[in-house]
Amino acid sequence: MTTFNEYQKQAVKTAIYPHSHSILYPALGLAGEAGEVANKVKKFVRDGYDQETFEQKKIELASEVGDVLWYCATLARDIGFNLDDIAKMNLDKLKARAERGTLGGEGDNR
């Protein structure tokens, strides 16, 4: 099994963009790839699907999610974090929200 940190180490080897655009480049790429994920899901809704088509569409969607993960890995590296730590921070935040009963609602600091 690959950990997030192992994935990140391999992924950033393919990160080819100017150091002067660190943070900016992967943040914009992340937004673009997230948009591609949303667009594929939108087309599921619009076009409908049969089981065979759905299986192929899930593979295509997974590929786009992988692109999102690549940008997350490079952005995390650019801000000085590893993905394992970010994943743990996120789980800790969600656990605290669950304990306070604030999983729903709006805002970063609930």
N, C-alpha and C positions, 0 to 999 in steps of 0.2 A: 504494500500500500504506500502510495506517495503522500507525504505530508504537504501541507501548504508551503512550508519553508523549502522543501525539496523541489516542489514545482516552481517556486519563485526563483530559486537559484538557476534552474534550467531556462526558465522563461526569459529572464533578464539578459541571458547570453544573446538573445535575438533582438534586443532593444537597440535599434539603430536610429538615433535622433540626436540632434545637437545638444550638448550639455547645457547650452544657454536656454534651451526650451524644456529642461527637466521640469517636472510638475505640470507645466502647461500642456505639453504634447500628450502625455498619457491621460490627463483629465479630459481634454477634448476628444481623444480617441474613445475613452470610456463612454462619454455622452453619445457619441456617434454609434457605437456598437450597441448600447442600451436601446437606442432608437431602432436599430435593425431588429433586435429581439421583439420590441413592441410591434413593429411593422409586420413581422411574420405572424405573430399572434393575432393581429388585426385581420390578416388575410384568412386565418383559420375561421374567424367569426364570419367574415364576409362570404367566403366561398363554401364553407362547410367542407366535409371530407368523408370519405369512406375509410374503413379500417386500414386498407393497404396504403392509401394516400397518407393517412394520419401517421403511420409508422415512419414513412419517409420524411414527413414534415417534422416529426419529433427529432429525427437525426439532424436535420438542417438547423432546427432551433438549438439543439445541444451544441452544434458547432459555433453558433453565434454566442451562446453563453460562455463557451471556451474563450472566444475573443474578448468578452467582457472580463473574464478572469485574468487574461494576459495583461490587459490594461490596469487592472487592480494590482497585479503583482509589480508592474513597473512603477506605478504611482506610489505604492507603498514603499518601494525601495528609494524612490526619489525624495520621499519625506522622512526617510530614516527608520522605517519600521519593517518588520518581517510579517508575513501573512499570518503565521501562527499567533503572534501577539495581537494582531488586529482582530482575528477571529475570537480569541479569548476575551479581549476588551468588549467586543460586541455581545458575546454570550453573557458576560457579567452585567452589562447594561440591561439586556433583556430580562435577566433574572431579577435584577433590582426593580424593574418596572412591574414584573409579574407580582413580586412580593408587595408592592405598593398598590397594585390593582390599576396600573396606568398603562397597560399595553395598548389600549385603544386611545383615541384622542389625537391631539395635535401638539406639535412643538418638540424641540430637541430635548428639553430639560423637564420631562414629565416624571 
